[in-house]
Structures are given as structure tokens and as C-alpha cells.
Amino acid sequence: MEKEVEKVSLNKCKSVLESDGSKYSDEEVLEIREFLYKLAELDYRVFLKHKQREAEFEKEKQKREEEDFKQAA
């Protein structure tokens, strides 16, 4: 079960998006906000997977170094 996050308010999103003079309907703002949250979730999952692979690589590297050390002794 995924944790529900408190999202940035519609008014704040609209303010940021329209800061360059553009105009967006509430529906467009909601769609953009949802897209950005999905993109952030995807990026976070990629980050976690990368960290997991780094940890696995480091563990395997240490294991190989220990084996090499034992063989050299």
C-alpha cells in the first residue's frame, strides 16, 4: 500500500505555472500536477533501485576481495 502524500495546493500550482504570464484552467493544472507527482514517484523508484544495485555491487566486491586475500595467504 502506497503512502498518500500531501500534494501542493491547486492555487500554489496555478501560481507557479502562471508566473510567466501563461494561463491554465483548473483541470489543466490538476493534470500537470498529477503528471509531475507520477514523474517524481518514478524517479524515486529508479533512485531506490540504483542504491540497491550499488549496495549489491559493493557487497559482491568485498566478497571477491576477501576470497582473493584468502587465496594470496
Stockholm file with secondary structure:
# STOCKHOLM 1.0

chainA/1-73         MEKEVEKVSLNKCKSVLESDGSKYSDEEVLEIREFLYKLAELDYRVFLKHKQREAEFEKEKQKREEEDFKQAA
#=GR chainA/1-73 SS CCCCCCCCCHHHHHHHHGGGSCCCCHHHHHHHHHHHHHHHHHHHHHHHHHHHHHHHHHHHHHHHHHHHHHHHC
#=GC SS_cons        CCCCCCCCCHHHHHHHHGGGSCCCCHHHHHHHHHHHHHHHHHHHHHHHHHHHHHHHHHHHHHHHHHHHHHHHC
//
